[in-house]
Amino acid sequence: MTAVHITIEGAIALVAIDNPPVNAAGFDVRAGLVSAVKTAADNDAVKVIGLYAVGRTFVAGADIREFGQPPKLPLLPEVCDVLEASAKPIVCVLHGTTLGGGLELALSCQACVGIKGLKLGLPEVNLGLLPGAGGTQRLPRLVDGATALGMITSGNPITAQAALEAGLLDDLQDGTPEDVARQAAQQVLDGTLTPCVTAAQPNRLTQEQLDSFRVKAKGEVMARALKAAEASSLPMAEGLAIERALFVEALQSDAHKGMKHAFFAERAVAHIPEAQAEARDLATAGVIGGGTMGSGIATAMLLAGMPVTLIEMQAGRVEFARETIARNLDGAVKRGKMSAEQRDATLATLTCTTDMGALADVDLVIEAVFESMDVKRDVFGQLDQICKAGAILASNTSYLDVNEIAACTKRPQDVIGLHFFSPAHVMRLLEVVVAKDTAPEVVATSFRLAKKLRKIAVRSEVCDGFIGNRILAYYRKSTAYMQLDGAPFEQIDSALEAFGFAMGPFAVSDLAGQDIGWATRKRLALTRPEEERYVEIADRVCEQGWFGRKSGKGFYVYDGKTRSVNPAIAEFADAERAAKGITARSFTDQEIVDRYMAAMVAEAARVVEEKIALRPIDVDAVFLFGYGFPRHWGGPLQYADITGLDVILSRIENYAKEDAHYWQVPALLRELVAAGKSFNDLNKNH
């Protein structure tokens, strides 16, 4: 099939891009466009070219199949130059999602017409890149500087109406792309649509706007994009040369390696052993527990169009659960995700009750009750008696043994762990915890559910904490050790936020609730090895009733939207050091980051080694989409690959001189270093 075809209709040449599913700007499209423009140029009868795409969208970006492959000429910048230099005006018709290289193609044409419903964007920064085919040079010549910089540095798309008002589109119409292209081309012939060459337009970007965006810029990716945009004040050829040089520089950067890895992680996790199993139908769902997590799960289901029956154990909390879900849906209305009418219709599909018998006919039940094995055993024993045959029984447990939960039923094949992250209707990660007897079709159904909920599912085997919380419990100890040895907790938070985390670990614990970690520590106290260092500072905090944000005080003191360091924490630390004979020492910010990341990588390697996670990239996905891991590092094991596995190994061995119990080198890490391989090499085996 030809990726680009041309039809001559008198004075109009209609050029159609036809490269399903998203008309990606691969080699066939690029070469086809150059050829089509030449064909039109050589035909004396043709006076105007109408460019459009068939299918559900105009060009939605680069062809990901070409990522990491040797470049094939013509490159996209050359194609854009050909379009812009065309002596016969090209009117480009955009529909669907016109992103990245697709928008850069459009910017090179002499007129642009959108079809209603269109979204346009330059998402390259989300891959650690910048628009590299003229986007940073042509956009500031067509729209005001603030709009241009917003699109270039955020990667966020804008609506068709916003694009029309900004001057990015010449018109907005209804109709099929072919019909609109024909009509727009005729308008050029009639003189009612005036084409113009983008390069001939004055740059509208001001130094004041650049300075304003630089103040807000974070990291090398945004800084590089702003530098390219600044070059739009130069003649087009000079600006394009600077943009291209910066694009090539970005291609070689660690940030691009990490963000590209994150991009592929979102797709790689769907490749599971049970992928070919036939998923069960899921039309209705039940949720047990109307607290923050249960209400969030119910909200996610409702937003996906699934009627939900929510069970509250206490009659007095039924209305509270309904009100919580209603507020969640109100938030969706405020964010423009649904209309008020849709909100009312959605809420009408929610049933809140204390009657467990109401779950008799649902296709899926997710329990989100108190994190106690006794409570969960009781719930699943009841579900086993109530639910219909073939219903999936899921636990939202964060740590507990799903095999033990399944054993409470006569249908362990139907039991699975579905670990949502709070707030469940917002967070994208869903850990799918596969018990030893879970049927393959139940796993496949869970992954289909995640897709329906617009979440990223990652498969995990059973262990305490599964993938994410198991690793978290381990590396969190490194921060407690550093705190006890002399690093102020606020310095630890600050250093890790500078590394790229949105919040430091102590601030996160305050947000989640200090009592959660306290309960886990008490649960594991009897099995704690004697040789393990144990830091009591967080226990002292909890003993005061300081559970974080919800109590107004934790490691920090909260006053409305502001926070300050809780001075009592330093007193607790000093007292414990004195009791244990520890002399405080200082830590550099880099040392804090190195220790934190070495601990995270070590436990992540053990999770892969023990086959709790299918691949290293699954671990990376868990941390990218559930734990706020900096996207530009690509995940903890991609960070390790970028840093060098030999470097990580050396750090762990060095730290082991002071604490041989905690700092142990994973066998897998040692094997990879000895073989000269990376964690990413293991991803290629799946």
Salt bridges, closest charged atoms under 4 A:
GLU9 OE1 - ARG182 NE 2.85
ASP18 OD2 - HIS5 NE2 3.96
ASP42 OD2 - LYS38 NZ 2.86
ASP63 OD2 - ARG65 NH2 2.82
GLU66 OE1 - ARG30 NH1 3.13
ASP81 OD1 - ARG138 NH2 3.18
GLU84 OE1 - ARG138 NH2 3.01
ASP174 OD2 - LYS116 NZ 3.54
GLU178 OE2 - ARG182 NH2 2.92
ASP179 OD1 - ARG182 NH1 3.19
GLU220 OE1 - ARG224 NH2 2.82
GLU230 OE1 - ARG214 NH2 2.72
GLU249 OE2 - ARG224 NE 2.99
ASP254 OD1 - LYS257 NZ 3.75
GLU266 OE2 - ARG428 NH2 2.73
GLU274 OE2 - ARG459 NH2 2.73
GLU312 OE2 - ARG317 NE 3.57
ASP330 OD1 - ARG343 NE 2.73
ASP344 OD1 - ARG343 NH1 2.99
ASP363 OD1 - LYS388 NZ 2.64
GLU367 OE2 - LYS376 NZ 2.91
GLU371 OE1 - LYS376 NZ 3.55
ASP374 OD1 - ARG377 NH1 2.80
ASP384 OD1 - ARG411 NE 3.11
GLU404 OE2 - ARG377 NH2 2.24
ASP414 OD1 - ARG280 NH2 2.88
GLU431 OE1 - HIS419 ND1 2.77
ASP437 OD2 - LYS436 NZ 3.21
GLU441 OE2 - ARG280 NH2 3.61
GLU461 OE2 - ARG459 NH1 2.77
ASP464 OD1 - ARG523 NH1 3.13
ASP485 OD1 - ARG533 NH2 2.91
GLU497 OE2 - ARG563 NH2 3.99
ASP515 OD1 - LYS550 NZ 2.94
GLU531 OE2 - HIS661 ND1 3.81
GLU532 OE2 - LYS477 NZ 3.28
GLU536 OE1 - ARG540 NH1 2.75
GLU536 OE2 - LYS580 NZ 3.85
ASP539 OD1 - ARG521 NE 2.83
GLU543 OE2 - ARG540 NH2 2.79
ASP574 OD1 - ARG577 NH1 2.74
GLU576 OE2 - LYS580 NZ 2.63
GLU591 OE2 - ARG585 NH2 3.14
GLU591 OE2 - ARG595 NE 3.31
ASP594 OD1 - ARG651 NH1 3.42
GLU603 OE2 - ARG470 NE 2.80
GLU603 OE1 - ARG606 NE 2.85
GLU610 OE1 - ARG470 NH1 2.83
ASP618 OD1 - ARG615 NE 2.53
ASP620 OD2 - HIS261 NE2 2.76
GLU653 OE2 - ARG670 NH1 3.06
GLU658 OE2 - ARG595 NH1 2.88
ASP681 OD1 - LYS684 NZ 3.60
